Amino acid sequence: MLITLDEAKLYLRIDSDDEDSLVTNIIESAEHLCRDIARLSAEEFEEEKATVRAAMLYTIAYLYEHREKADYHELIMMLRSLLFGIRRQVF
């Protein structure tokens, strides 16, 4: 994982361990979503750490804050913008 549970909790300002499983699931979802949008292999994805980490932290925060009513179109459009510099044109 490019973002650890502790990093995500620090970013989200979560002090307790009550939501660890939720945050872990969100981290995994964020990684898959960002990798799919960037259209990169797992190895290529990990090579672009700075851009990927920023996109993943944005995604983690968005999914955590909007877990009841997330606008996935809005999220995907923002991720395309964040990952534009590393995104492959075709698979």
FENRABEL-V349003 format. One record per residue. NEAR is the number of other ideal C-beta (glycine too) atoms within 10 Angstrom. D_FIRST is the distance of its C-alpha to the first C-alpha in Angstrom with 1 decimal. Layout:
BEGIN
((NEAR D_FIRST) (NEAR D_FIRST))
END
This chain:
BEGIN
((12 0.0) (18 3.8) (20 5.4) (11 6.4) (15 9.2) (9 11.7) (16 11.0) (22 11.2) (18 14.3) (11 15.8) (16 15.6) (16 17.0) (7 19.5) (16 19.1) (8 20.8) (7 21.0) (10 18.9) (9 20.7) (14 18.1) (13 14.9) (10 14.7) (13 15.4) (22 12.8) (14 10.1) (12 11.6) (22 11.8) (24 8.2) (12 7.8) (13 11.1) (26 10.4) (21 7.8) (11 10.5) (18 13.3) (25 12.5) (20 12.0) (12 15.2) (20 17.1) (23 16.3) (15 17.4) (20 15.3) (11 14.1) (9 10.6) (7 11.9) (14 13.8) (21 11.1) (13 9.1) (11 12.7) (18 13.3) (10 11.1) (8 13.8) (17 14.7) (23 11.3) (14 10.3) (13 13.8) (26 13.7) (26 10.6) (18 12.3) (17 15.5) (25 14.3) (23 12.9) (16 16.3) (19 18.3) (20 17.2) (19 17.6) (10 21.0) (13 22.3) (10 21.2) (5 24.8) (5 25.9) (13 23.2) (11 24.7) (11 22.4) (8 24.7) (11 24.5) (18 20.7) (14 20.6) (12 23.3) (16 21.6) (22 18.3) (13 20.7) (11 22.2) (20 19.1) (22 17.8) (11 21.4) (9 21.4) (17 18.7) (16 19.5) (11 21.3) (5 24.7) (4 24.7) (5 22.6))
END
